[in-house]
Amino acid sequence: MSMLEASPRWTEGHIGIFDWRNVFRSDRLTVVLVLVLAVVGLMNLYSTDYPLASTAMDAGGQARTQLRNLLFACAVAAVIVCFDYRFLLSLAPLAYLITIGLLIYVEVRGYVAGGSQRWIDLGFTRLQPSEIAKISLIYMLAWYLGLIGERIRKIPYLVLAFIIVGVPAVLIIMQPDLGTTLVLGPIALAMVWMAGCRLWHIASLGVLGVIAVGVIIAHVYGVVPYPESAPDLSDYQKTRIQSFFEPDADPTGAGWHAMQTRLAVGSGGMLGMGFRRGIQTHLKYVPEYKTDSIFVVLAEENGFVGGMILLGLFAALFSRGLILARDCPDMAGTLLGVGCVTMLFVHVFTNIAITIGLMPVTGLPLPFLSYGGTFYLTVMICIATILSLNMRKGVPGRPV
Amino acid sequence: MPAQRKPVRFEGFDRRLMVLTGTILLGFLAIAMRLWNLQVAEGEEYRRLAEDVRLTFQRVEAQRGIIYGRNGEREVVLADNRPAYDLILVPAHCDDPVAVVNKLAELVNINGEALLAEVEDVLRRRPFSHVTVKEDVSKNDLVRVEEHAHALRGVFSNVRPERRYPYGETAGQLIGYMGEINRDELARMRDRYRMGDSLGRSGLEARYEDTLRGQDGLMTVVVYAEDQRPQTRTDATGTPFFDHDRFGRKLEEVTARRVSSSPGNPVHTTLDVGLQAYCESLLERQAGAIVVLNADTGAVLAMASVPSYDPSVFVTQGRNIQRAELLNRRPSPMRNRCFQEIYPPGSVFKIVLAAAALETGIVGPQSTRHCPGHFRIDGSGRPWRCWTFDRGGHGRVDMVDSLAYSCDVYFYEVGLDLGVDAIHEYSTLMGLGVSTGLDIAGEVAGVIPSREWKEAEARARGYTEPWELRWYPGDTVNLSIGQGEAAVTPLQTAVMMACVVNGGRRVIPHLGIDNPPAPSEPFLSEETLAIIQEGLLKCVEKETFPSGTGRRAKIEGMTVLGKTGTAQAVAREHYAHYKNEEDIPMAFRNHAWFTAATMGQEVNLSIAILVEHGLAGSTAAAPLARDVILYYYNNVASSAPVTLAQGEES
């Protein structure tokens, strides 16, 4: 034992703002949870690739691609963990300004896909500034709220916080990308809440939000005129909201998908149809079943029990993330963790709620499960940020 | 290891963190409850639904509306739908597919080997899906197949509606035809049309598409999986039903979700098929147009354009060769000569000049001019001929005589006095050179030149010098007898002629009976009309020398007004050297015009006749007007005030 005490473990010791040993000092529980979720996601995606009919198909092709996405995202996450989060936080204003610039650029001359401008074509790959915006906004808010401390209780500082959120939100809603915009709101609310703003401030904001949603729904049904200055909802968005309230109104159109999704989830039962045995999804009755509706596959094949296990894993990950955030030495770090956890939670909750018909369809991916590289990267950057909050714990001789 | 220090936070931080954590867990709880509800509480129900209830929708096509015309008193069908029978074969239902195919080859004219190959292919892969044996089989074939039904198990007939045009070529261009929707139209009208739908492509079919098209219905059927589209068949009434899918499983319709189709609305038209057919027969072997309007309302009674085509060529499948032939034939049968082709109006334009001159007071009822057979502007320069140039002219003539004998010199002088602006104003008022507003798409406006038009036209051709853009008196002289750049459609000419007998109103020609467009307010005075009518009557009635140019249209006991026109298709020097006019090549011959109107009848007609390259209006077109008028009052009008013997020479 004395040998061990005399010569500290190789993972101990601290060097400046960048230390590769941080990778091995990461919180074990979080890492395990992330790995389990990643494996669940890969297997679930692999199941969708499995051809039920005997036609020749490249089985598992997309799962393999997703594995590559995962490995790349892990590599990026490892690099981020090696940095001192306070160094990254100090870069937040710069990153925020660059993000705004990218969002304006994409508005002016972005790459149009599926009717909305969301991409910047870099030649070798396509950049999606709205994904970057999620991360840089969390960092920016954490930096700002850490800077002003308790002054958040005063209205001007609170207003400035929402201006910081509002600028990218407006730019993203113009793309139009309603889903991403709706993520930014809860993130900001959670961070401002944890920064210690006044209770009645946030309560009145919540009331305002409820009123706004009410106005949108009333507008869809033509009850009230929509404020002219506000960006109008596109027809497909109105249809989606309408079909949420009346899924039987148009059984061949928008309501058809909701109906098929409900059938698929419901037929999963308690224990599910079994791995690779989901009928509805394999017969392609459910649209977007590899991306936004991936939860249907899990629910159909693994049933209520499978769904509960997935929820449990996410709940554990988020609780652990909040604990790590709480124990972070400074307030800015705590808020950073709160922001990351909230972002992941909003994605998980919204995605599943949409799938099982608790919310209208907007199109948000499910972390770890949905197919797609860009979003995987976003998720892993969040995880890495959470992991990097507590690197100083147990490092001797260093002030926290 | 130093003891971990608890970070210092504001008061209530821990409580707030608990609220946040609680919110997250509450969200998950909501999801869990919903999942429990869906998967456990109602799971059995959903699983049962998902396992064998998969809904697919089948459209029930609505019947297209019928287009009606008239034949005298009776209303007749111009376009309706007939059942087209397709023979289909379901290999899995055949006891011996080879025998069935052989029997079919014996009964109906098909390629047995090709069918057998197809049947074998289907038998191997999807035995319960059907093979089309022959589309649109004849009644005889169908009866023969039914007689041998005992040997043809597995053979069925499918009914679908197909457009039918009972009168064939008669009024073919007016009725128009149907064609499959294209990609652009589909994108524009996604809510109303599906891939493979037909819609009106020309004529009434196109113009009244919205009226004629019905509202499709919807059938819902339970299938087993996607890609396993149900096999629809039709019963005797043409209603589709589901039998089985292509894998042979029984299918059932969810009758509760059925939405019936509603047929399209009929379109009633003023077109008289008998008159139309007669007009077309008059133009046989020639190219030309006859327009017959009700002069008071503008209702189109006939609008013959020869050559024409049978619209069913474009509707029935497998007639591509005929289609290509129609599209390439010259003179083209695809253009409607009544309103899609323009011709110089020639002397019929003098009616406009007469109206303008009398209305503006340029000439009074008594004023006369001298016609020596030729005319020079200000007495010098190039001479313009009167058509009586060889005979030394008409001598002293007034307005009535000038219209009756079609004196060119009189109208050269009157035209110069009027000036181009007044001529253009009155020709536009009377409907020349402007769209008439006919309720069929594709109408051509034609042109009556004006100062502005000439300048714009010259600039468009790259001329810029002031002397190239200016309007010259010589242009007015040319325009005065309807030559030069003037070009109108026969339909416009009929509208112009209607003004003469309906009290000076411009009518809007129309085929549809519903909501007929109202004529304009009168813009010509009674005095003006009386003089023009006198001239046009003399043109037809005067038989003693010098006779009216339209005397071949004369009908004893009936007031017929008329005006001949002989419009140069090419410049005079191209054909002036031919001694005999039968020697002139077709393309160089003059177009023959005659426009006529009747007065004093219950229904007054306004007629415009154009015979392409018919040489002279008085000989080629005027007799046709007589025939048309006789036919109308003998066969179409219900109570003809005079009984007339058809074909009687006058």
Interface residues (C-beta under 8 A of the other chain):
Chain A: E150 A190 W193 M194 G196 P251 T252 R262 L263 A264 V265 G266 S267 G268 G269 M270 I279 Q280 L283 K284 Y285 A299 G303 F304 G307 M308 L311 F314 A315 F318 S319 L322 R326 D327 C328 P329 D330 M331 T334 V338 V341 T342 F345 F349 I352 A353 I356 G357 L358 K393 G394 P396 V400
Chain B: M1 P2 Q4 R5 P7 R9 F10 G12 F13 D14 R16 L17 V19 L20 T21 I24 L25 G27 F28 A30 I31 A32 R34 L35 W36 L38 Q39 V40 E42 G43 E44 E45 Y46 R47 L49 A50 E51 R54 L55 F57 L218 T220 A225 E226 D227 R257
